[in-house]
Amino acid sequence: MEIIGDNTCVTSIKPKGKIVYCRGEPHKYWLELQFVDENNIPVCGLNVRLEYRPLTSSVWHQRENSYNSTPPPNPPAGVTDNQGLVRFDDLYWITVDVKTDGQQLADVMTLRPLGVRRNPNSQPESKNMFWSGIRDNIWRSNAQEKTEAANHVYHYVTIGELCDRLPLIEGWDEPEPPEFHFPPNRSLRGTEIPCELLEKRHVIEICPFRAWVLALHDTKNYDLANALNLGIMADLVYAAEKDNKTINYFFRNKCQDLSCIPLFAEFPSWYHTLAVDVPFHDRYLPPVYLSTKDSEQPEGDTRLFTVECGTHVLVAWCGTDSLLNVLTDLSFAPKRCLPELAGAGNVHGGFLEAYELAKRKFKEQLDSVKAILDKEKKLFICGHSLGGALALLYAAEMKTNQPILYTYGMLRTFTRAAISFLGSITHYRHVNDNDSITQIPPDADLDNAFYEKWGPLGDKLGFDWSLTTTAGLGGAVRDLAYQSVGLVEKKDPYWHHGKTVIFFRAEQCSMRVASQNHKSLLDGQIYTRHFVGVKLYLVPSLNDECLKSSGEHQETFFQCLTPLSLTKTFPKNTNPTLNGLGTDPQSHSMAHRYLPYIHNQLLELANPELKMRRKEMRMRFRDEVEKSASSNGQPDEIQRNREFLMLQDLLPIALQLMESDEVGRNALTRFAAVTEESVELF
């Protein structure tokens, strides 16, 4: 080692060997730090200090006549100004670690929202054939672009990489801090500034101390954000949680990982949720998974989970997933409603038995939900198939809390007399076209005919009828069967509850010339029937919202329909009348038949400029309807399809709450940036 001079030692920047200059007082250096959040807004009043790194090799101190690796005393701490800037002078040429007051930083950054643009390079690489990986090697945040343009040095950090100590995190009782915000091996050590980068300004962009929660709205109107998020939850509850902690991982990991909005994958589809960022203390708490099959004394197969955050409680009920569930579905001998459910009428016996089993097994956990709701949190309930029926039973018991209920492919659960007591429940019931399961139990007076007249034989007939309906036998054949045994009068039949949302396959028929080479003796041409079909997303209740809106609003965006025409096509308390006699049990899948339509519809409205196959098909269908009208096609069919298209055009109403504030608009922007059109199976 070459030593020059006779005083304090400082190493040169890039020496060939170690050169220690000892000529008088050493040269001192400066450092500027600017702290901003993801929206490039300064973080002011932040207590910042620097810590010199221990020297990697010994330094010669001539006065002590010895070598010493201890760094010099740390410089005085500083406070960021109204630009988020703090400057340090008289620094030694030694690498420093930047640290801030941990509690102060956590308190400040929990109130800062996430930026709208999220780094696409942090998204997981997808090997799914329908969801390509999203990568952009030249991506830059707004803060990074401005930093590099000014020739400053840029850093992106989480709060754990700046905190000098672990802050107090409300409600956190885990042995380790949240992994995303406190990355292992990098937390509580500070952010490194190499000595080679002194005498520069460093811009440090800090990720806010936030978490994801599902965008759920307390509204009696139909809401697409509710439809997607509760639909994903109705699918998530099917997870085999005992063997694979999927539900727990979703809420405790994905909802805390800000690198990507939470998604749920069920091959071959990946569904991003519509999520908003909230202060970390308003995050989802650990979910509570309940299964009668997996309890200490296994019995039946009723499953659900509950989870709460700072604003709401979510309860998802599991649908048919085992032979026991199938037997529950088909055991629909009616039983008298319990007083806590309805003041009169009957309920599906199998569903009531499954629900009472859960209440008996998990009374303490379900009672705790009521205690949480006393804190003025909103209750959201969802379920698919059997899960939808159990969700409706639960909503009936919790109706004084005014729950929001969304169901998918739900079976009939209550009879007409009971449903009259459930009008206060906000319930939207999704039906995928000719889904067989939504048609059972049959819409007949089972209580007074099958069961009271024939007793056990009636139960057997009802069981057989469910099997034939599930296999694809249509409603018209069902009615003929009932008429053949004199079951016409309906005193208290099973009815559907809730407002219908239907994914409807509409068709337009036209006559086209078969071939120029084939001639007819009558008119010289041979014609064939040509069908153009499309799947439409129809929410009849949106027409009521359209009628309530101002005239200017109607004229600008929507054309409303007469209530009478909708009532005829979409009668209350039952399924719409569909073409043909057949039903399709394959239309029942939550992941592959229900979620794609909801997901794609939301994506279409979130990004109107996006080219999508569903929009192209709808355009072709619309053109075919108008061509048929101009060629004097069937007027009833043309009028019906025009009404369906007008209902489809009303769907922007269902996204108004998301678009009404900046938080919702940001969530839609993030959603549209990372997701793609799913495959819709007709």
Residue pairs with C-beta under 8 A, 6 or more apart in sequence:
1 17
1 18
1 19
1 20
1 60
2 17
2 18
2 19
2 20
3 9
3 20
3 22
3 60
4 19
4 20
4 21
4 22
4 23
5 21
5 22
5 23
5 24
6 22
6 23
6 62
7 22
7 23
7 24
7 25
7 26
7 62
8 22
8 25
8 26
8 61
9 20
9 21
9 22
9 26
9 59
9 60
9 61
10 20
10 21
10 26
10 27
10 92
10 93
11 18
11 19
11 20
11 93
12 19
12 21
13 93
13 195
13 196
14 196
18 57
20 59
20 60
22 60
22 62
26 92
26 93
27 93
28 89
28 90
28 91
28 92
29 90
29 91
29 92
29 93
29 198
29 199
30 87
30 88
30 89
30 90
30 91
30 198
30 199
31 50
31 87
31 88
31 91
31 96
31 193
31 198
31 199
31 200
31 202
32 85
32 86
32 87
32 88
32 200
32 201
32 202
33 48
33 80
33 85
33 86
33 87
33 88
33 98
33 201
33 202
33 204
34 42
34 80
34 83
34 84
34 85
34 86
34 152
34 201
34 202
34 203
34 204
35 42
35 43
35 46
35 48
35 80
35 84
35 86
35 204
35 206
36 42
36 43
36 84
36 143
36 203
36 204
36 205
36 206
37 43
37 109
37 112
37 115
37 205
37 206
37 208
38 112
38 113
38 114
38 115
38 141
38 143
38 205
38 206
38 207
38 208
39 112
39 113
39 115
39 142
40 142
40 143
40 146
40 205
41 112
42 80
42 82
42 83
42 84
42 85
43 80
43 84
43 108
43 109
43 112
43 206
44 80
44 81
44 82
44 83
44 84
45 79
45 80
46 79
46 80
46 84
46 86
46 100
46 101
46 104
46 105
46 108
47 77
47 78
47 79
47 100
47 101
47 104
48 77
48 78
48 79
48 80
48 86
48 98
48 99
48 100
49 74
49 75
49 77
49 78
49 98
49 99
49 100
49 164
50 74
50 75
50 88
50 91
50 96
50 97
50 98
50 99
50 193
51 74
51 96
51 97
51 99
51 190
52 71
52 72
52 74
52 92
52 94
52 95
52 96
53 71
53 94
53 95
53 96
53 97
53 192
54 69
54 70
54 71
55 69
55 70
55 71
55 94
56 69
57 69
58 67
58 68
58 69
59 67
59 68
59 69
60 67
61 67
61 68
71 92
71 94
72 92
72 94
75 88
75 90
75 91
78 86
78 87
78 88
79 86
80 86
91 198
93 195
93 198
94 195
95 192
95 193
95 194
95 195
96 192
96 193
96 195
97 189
97 190
97 191
97 192
97 193
98 162
98 190
98 191
98 192
98 193
98 204
99 162
99 163
99 164
99 190
99 191
100 162
100 163
100 164
101 164
102 159
102 163
102 164
102 165
102 166
102 167
102 188
103 165
103 167
103 168
105 159
105 162
105 163
105 167
105 206
105 209
106 159
106 163
106 167
106 168
106 169
106 209
106 280
107 167
109 159
109 206
109 207
109 208
109 209
109 210
110 208
110 209
110 210
110 279
110 280
110 281
111 279
112 206
112 208
112 209
112 210
113 208
113 210
113 277
113 663
113 666
114 207
114 208
114 210
114 258
114 277
114 666
115 141
115 142
116 666
116 669
116 670
117 141
117 142
117 673
118 258
118 259
118 260
118 261
118 670
118 673
118 674
119 139
119 141
119 259
120 134
120 135
120 136
120 139
120 673
120 674
121 135
121 136
121 137
121 139
122 259
122 260
123 133
123 134
123 135
123 259
123 260
123 674
124 133
124 260
125 133
125 135
126 132
126 133
126 134
126 270
127 133
128 265
128 267
128 268
128 269
128 270
129 268
130 268
130 269
130 270
130 676
130 678
130 679
131 269
131 270
131 675
131 676
132 676
134 674
140 148
141 156
141 205
143 154
143 203
143 205
144 154
144 156
144 205
146 203
147 153
147 154
147 203
148 154
150 201
152 200
152 201
152 202
152 203
153 197
153 200
153 201
153 202
153 203
154 202
154 203
154 205
155 191
155 202
155 203
155 204
155 205
156 204
156 205
156 207
157 191
157 204
157 205
157 206
157 207
158 180
158 181
158 182
158 183
158 206
158 207
159 167
159 181
159 182
159 206
159 207
159 209
160 177
160 181
160 182
160 183
160 186
160 187
160 188
161 183
161 186
161 187
161 189
161 190
161 191
162 190
162 191
162 204
162 206
163 182
163 187
163 188
164 188
164 190
165 188
166 177
166 182
166 188
169 177
169 178
169 280
169 281
170 281
171 281
171 285
172 178
176 182
177 187
178 256
178 280
179 253
179 256
179 257
180 256
180 257
180 258
180 259
181 207
181 209
181 256
181 280
182 188
191 204
193 202
207 258
208 258
208 277
209 279
209 280
210 258
210 277
210 278
210 279
210 280
211 255
211 256
211 258
211 277
211 278
211 279
211 280
211 282
211 283
211 284
212 254
212 255
212 256
212 258
212 261
212 262
212 273
212 275
212 276
212 277
212 278
212 283
213 255
213 275
213 276
213 278
213 282
213 283
213 284
213 309
213 310
213 311
213 312
214 229
214 233
214 262
214 273
214 274
214 275
214 314
215 225
215 229
215 274
215 275
215 276
215 658
215 664
215 667
216 225
216 226
216 229
216 230
216 312
216 314
216 378
216 380
216 404
217 223
217 225
217 226
217 657
217 658
218 378
218 404
219 226
219 404
219 426
219 657
220 426
221 541
221 542
221 545
221 653
221 654
222 428
222 499
222 501
222 539
222 541
222 542
222 653
222 654
223 654
223 655
223 657
223 658
224 598
224 601
224 602
224 605
224 651
224 654
224 655
224 658
225 274
225 602
225 655
225 657
225 658
225 664
226 380
226 404
226 406
226 428
227 406
227 428
227 430
227 501
227 598
227 602
227 654
228 271
228 273
228 274
228 595
228 598
228 599
228 602
229 273
229 274
230 314
230 316
230 380
230 382
230 406
231 382
231 384
231 406
231 408
231 430
231 590
231 594
231 595
231 598
232 264
232 271
232 273
232 595
233 314
233 316
233 382
234 316
234 317
234 319
234 382
234 383
234 384
234 387
234 388
234 406
234 407
234 408
234 590
235 264
235 266
235 271
235 384
235 590
235 591
235 595
236 246
236 247
236 250
236 264
236 316
237 247
237 303
237 304
237 305
237 316
237 317
237 318
237 383
237 387
238 318
238 319
238 321
238 384
238 590
239 246
239 247
240 246
241 247
241 248
241 289
241 291
241 294
241 305
242 291
242 294
247 287
247 289
247 305
248 286
248 287
248 289
250 262
250 264
250 287
251 284
251 286
251 287
251 307
252 284
252 286
252 287
254 260
254 262
254 263
255 262
255 275
255 283
255 284
256 280
256 283
258 277
260 674
261 272
261 273
261 274
261 275
261 670
261 671
261 674
262 272
262 273
262 275
263 270
263 271
263 272
263 273
264 270
264 271
264 273
265 271
266 591
268 679
269 591
269 592
269 595
269 596
269 678
269 679
270 675
271 595
271 599
271 678
272 671
272 674
272 675
274 602
274 658
274 667
274 668
274 671
275 667
275 670
275 671
276 663
276 664
276 666
276 667
278 309
278 310
278 311
279 310
281 310
282 309
282 310
282 311
283 309
283 310
284 307
284 308
284 309
285 307
285 308
285 309
286 307
287 305
287 306
287 307
288 305
288 306
288 307
288 365
289 303
289 304
289 305
290 303
290 304
290 305
290 306
290 358
290 361
290 362
290 365
291 301
291 302
291 303
292 298
292 299
292 300
292 301
292 302
292 303
292 357
292 358
292 361
293 299
293 300
293 301
293 302
293 303
293 322
293 324
295 361
299 357
299 361
300 324
300 328
300 353
300 354
300 357
301 321
301 322
301 324
301 325
301 328
302 318
302 354
302 355
302 357
302 358
302 361
302 390
303 317
303 318
303 321
304 315
304 316
304 317
304 318
304 358
304 387
304 390
305 315
305 316
306 313
306 314
306 315
306 365
306 366
306 369
307 313
307 314
308 314
308 372
308 377
310 377
311 377
311 378
312 377
312 378
312 379
312 380
313 369
313 372
313 373
313 377
313 378
313 379
313 380
314 380
314 381
314 382
315 369
315 379
315 380
315 381
315 382
315 391
315 394
316 381
316 382
316 383
316 387
316 391
317 381
317 382
317 383
317 386
317 387
317 388
317 390
317 391
317 394
318 383
318 386
318 387
319 325
319 383
319 384
319 385
319 386
319 387
319 388
319 409
319 590
320 326
320 328
320 329
320 385
320 386
320 387
320 437
325 386
327 350
328 350
328 351
328 353
328 354
328 386
329 350
329 385
329 386
329 411
329 437
329 440
329 466
330 350
330 440
330 463
330 466
330 467
331 349
331 350
331 353
331 459
331 463
332 348
332 349
332 350
332 351
332 440
332 441
332 446
332 462
332 466
332 494
333 349
333 350
333 446
333 451
333 458
333 459
333 462
334 346
334 347
334 348
334 349
334 415
334 446
334 447
334 451
334 494
335 346
335 347
335 348
335 349
335 352
336 346
336 347
337 343
337 344
337 345
337 346
337 347
337 414
337 418
338 347
338 352
340 396
340 397
341 347
341 393
341 396
341 397
341 418
342 396
342 414
342 417
342 418
342 419
342 421
342 422
343 421
344 417
344 418
344 420
344 421
345 414
345 415
345 416
345 417
345 418
345 419
345 420
345 421
345 492
346 414
346 415
346 417
346 418
346 447
346 492
347 393
347 413
347 414
347 415
347 418
348 389
348 411
348 412
348 413
348 414
348 441
348 494
351 386
351 389
351 390
351 393
351 411
351 413
352 393
354 386
354 390
355 390
355 393
355 394
358 366
358 390
359 366
369 379
370 398
370 401
373 379
373 398
373 401
378 404
379 398
379 401
379 402
379 403
379 404
380 403
380 404
380 405
380 406
381 391
381 394
381 395
381 398
381 403
381 404
381 405
381 406
382 388
382 391
382 405
382 406
382 407
382 408
383 389
383 390
383 391
383 392
383 407
383 408
383 410
384 407
384 408
384 409
384 410
384 590
384 594
385 408
385 409
385 410
385 411
385 437
385 588
385 590
386 411
387 407
388 407
388 408
388 409
388 410
388 411
388 429
389 407
389 410
389 411
389 413
391 405
391 407
391 410
392 405
392 407
392 410
392 413
392 414
392 425
392 427
392 497
392 498
393 413
395 403
395 405
395 422
395 425
395 427
396 414
396 422
396 425
399 422
399 424
399 425
402 424
402 425
402 426
403 425
403 426
404 426
405 425
405 426
405 427
405 428
405 498
406 427
406 428
406 430
407 427
407 428
407 429
407 430
407 498
408 430
408 590
408 594
409 430
409 431
409 432
409 435
409 437
409 438
409 588
409 590
409 594
410 429
410 438
410 496
410 498
411 437
411 438
411 440
411 441
412 440
412 441
412 443
412 494
412 495
412 496
413 494
413 497
414 422
414 494
414 495
414 497
415 447
415 492
415 493
415 494
415 495
416 492
416 493
416 494
416 495
416 573
417 492
419 495
419 497
419 573
422 497
425 497
425 498
427 497
427 498
427 499
428 498
428 499
428 501
428 539
428 541
429 496
429 497
429 498
429 499
429 500
429 501
430 501
430 502
430 503
430 594
430 598
431 438
431 500
431 501
431 502
431 503
431 575
431 576
432 502
432 503
432 587
432 588
432 593
432 594
432 597
433 502
433 503
433 504
433 505
433 535
433 578
433 584
433 587
434 505
434 578
434 580
434 582
434 583
434 584
434 587
435 583
435 584
435 585
435 587
435 588
435 593
436 469
436 470
436 471
436 472
436 583
436 584
436 585
436 587
436 588
437 470
437 585
437 588
438 496
438 575
439 469
439 475
439 478
439 575
439 583
440 465
440 466
440 469
440 470
441 462
441 466
441 494
442 462
442 465
442 466
442 469
442 478
442 482
442 494
443 490
443 493
443 494
443 495
443 574
444 450
444 478
444 482
444 487
444 490
444 493
444 494
445 487
445 489
445 490
445 491
445 492
445 493
446 458
446 462
446 493
446 494
447 491
447 492
447 493
448 491
448 492
449 458
449 487
450 458
450 459
450 461
450 462
450 487
451 458
451 459
451 462
452 458
454 461
465 478
465 481
469 478
469 583
470 585
471 585
472 582
472 583
472 584
472 585
473 581
473 582
473 583
474 580
474 581
474 582
474 583
475 575
475 577
475 578
475 581
475 583
476 581
477 581
482 488
495 573
495 574
496 573
496 574
496 575
497 573
499 539
499 540
499 541
500 540
500 570
500 575
500 576
501 537
501 538
501 539
502 538
502 570
502 575
502 576
503 535
503 536
503 537
503 538
503 594
503 597
504 535
504 536
504 538
504 576
504 578
504 644
505 533
505 534
505 535
505 536
505 682
506 533
506 534
506 535
506 536
506 621
506 640
506 641
506 644
507 531
507 532
507 533
507 579
508 531
508 532
508 533
508 621
508 624
508 625
508 628
508 633
508 637
508 638
508 641
509 529
509 530
509 531
509 628
509 633
509 634
509 637
510 529
510 530
510 532
510 624
510 627
510 628
510 631
510 633
511 527
511 528
511 529
511 530
512 527
512 528
512 530
513 525
513 526
513 527
514 525
514 526
514 527
514 528
515 526
518 526
519 525
519 526
520 526
532 620
532 621
532 624
533 621
533 682
534 617
534 618
534 620
534 621
535 597
535 614
535 617
535 680
535 682
536 618
536 644
536 645
536 647
536 648
537 597
537 598
537 601
537 648
537 651
538 570
538 644
538 647
538 648
539 647
539 650
539 651
539 654
540 566
540 569
540 570
540 647
542 647
542 650
542 651
542 653
542 654
543 560
543 561
543 563
543 566
543 647
543 650
544 563
545 650
545 653
546 554
546 558
546 560
546 650
546 653
547 560
547 563
549 558
554 560
557 652
558 649
558 650
558 652
558 653
559 646
559 649
560 650
561 643
561 646
561 647
565 643
566 643
566 647
569 576
569 577
569 640
569 643
570 576
571 577
586 593
587 593
592 681
593 681
595 678
596 678
596 679
596 680
596 681
597 680
599 675
599 678
600 612
600 614
600 677
600 678
600 680
601 651
602 655
602 671
603 610
603 612
603 671
603 672
603 675
603 676
603 677
604 610
604 612
604 614
604 615
605 651
605 652
605 655
606 655
606 668
606 669
606 671
606 672
607 672
610 672
610 677
612 677
613 677
613 680
614 677
614 680
618 645
618 648
621 641
621 645
622 645
625 638
625 641
625 642
625 645
628 634
628 637
628 638
629 638
655 668
657 664
658 664
658 665
658 667
658 668
659 665
659 668
